[in-house]
């Protein structure tokens, strides 16, 4: 299962985690390790052309869908 939003296509991004050494001398550089930023996904049921499908949607798209729906 891929961790991608079904609506906007938001996925994983790579970045760096920096652990700062609080030392006196500059010869000790802060180690930089690669980390992954993952999207905040939620499984919801979407109605597409009369069929109900289950999709992974990021929270930004989920809030937009909830706002666009009429109040019941």
Beta strands, then each sheet from edge to edge (+ up, - down):
strand 1: 13-19
strand 2: 31-37
strand 3: 41-48
strand 4: 51-58
sheet 1: 1+ 2-
sheet 2: 3+ 4-
end
